[in-house]
Amino acid sequence: MLGQKYSVNLTEDAENDIAELMAFYEELVDAESAVKFFDEAMETVANLENLPRTNAVFKDDPDVRKVQMENHKVAIVYLVDDGRFEVIAVRAYHQMQNPTKYQESVRERIRKLHEQA
């Protein structure tokens, strides 16, 4: 259905990732940079309500996508549930993080979500 808005939710893990990245920016740069990061992260997540499938597929799974933040080297990984018109953000990671480690953590978080469902 064209124009259908999706509800967008963050898992507790995704919220923790964003909080950790905020602390990273505050420690390495300053408090203002941390706030700018948080504001952009929230805007990026909120924008997923429209056309969430337009972003890149994460690891060959069409239901798992990632969106790159415009002004930070951070990507947000999320699931798309077309049946419920829902987007669930499961992970936020900085490009400097070990890719094998965050890919494994994404798989683990998705497994955990499916177990809770």
N, C-alpha and C positions, 0 to 999 in steps of 0.2 A: 504494500500500500504506500503510494508516494505521499510524502509529507507527514507520515506518522512519526510522532515524537516518541522517543524511548525514555523510560525512566533510567536514571543513572545513579548507581550506588557504589560506594567504596567499601571494600572489606576492611576489617580492623587492621589486617596486615598492610594493606595499601595506605591506610591513614598513618600507620607507624612508619612506613617507608618515607612518606612525605615529611613527617615530623623529623626523622633522622636527617633527611636531606636539608631541611631548614636549618637544623643545628650545624650541619656541615658548612653551609653558606655563612651562617652567623659567625662561626669560629674562624673560617678562612678569609672572609671578606668583612662584613659588618651586618648589623641588625637590619638596616635598610635593604640590603641585598636579600636577606632571608625573607623579609616581608614581600619583596617583589617576586621572589621565587614562588612563595605560597600563593600569591594572587594569580600568577600565571598558571600554576598547577591546577587551581580550582577552576579557572576559566577554561583550560584545556579539557578537564573532565566534564564540565557543564556542556561544552560544545559537542560532546559525544551524543547528545540527545537527538541530533539531526544527522542522518546518514552515517551511522557508526561503521558500516562496512567499507567505507571509502579509504580507510587507512590500511597500512601494510599488514599482511598476514604474518603472524608470529610462528615460526617453525612449522610451516606446511599444514597448519590446522585452520581451516576457514572460519571457525568460530572463535578463534583466539587472535586478537589484533593488537597492534601497538601504534601509539601516536607519539610523535616526537614533539616536545615542547619547542616553541619558536625561538626563545631567547636563552634557553638553558640546555645543556647537554644531558637532558633527562628524557626518558621515554616512559610512557605509562602503558602497561599491558592490561588488556581487558577482554572479557568474554561477551559475546553477543547472543542473546536469546530472542530470536525473531518471533517465536510463539507467544512470548509474554511482552514483547517490545521492551526488553530490559537490557541494560549494559551494566556489567559488574567489573569495576576496576580491581585487579588482584595484585598488582605490583607496580612500583615506580622504582626506576634504577638510573643511576648515573652512568654514562658511557665509559667512564674510567673503571667501573667495577668489572670483576672477572666474569666474562660472558658465560662460561661453563657453569659457574656458581649460580648466577641469576636465572639462567635457563632451567636449571634443576629446581630452583626454588619456585619458579612459575609452575612447573609441572606438579610439584608437591602441593602448592596452594590450590591448584585446580582440582587435584585429587581430593583434598580436604573439603572443598566446596561441594563436590559431587556426593561425598559421604554424608554431608549435613543435609542434603536435599531430600 
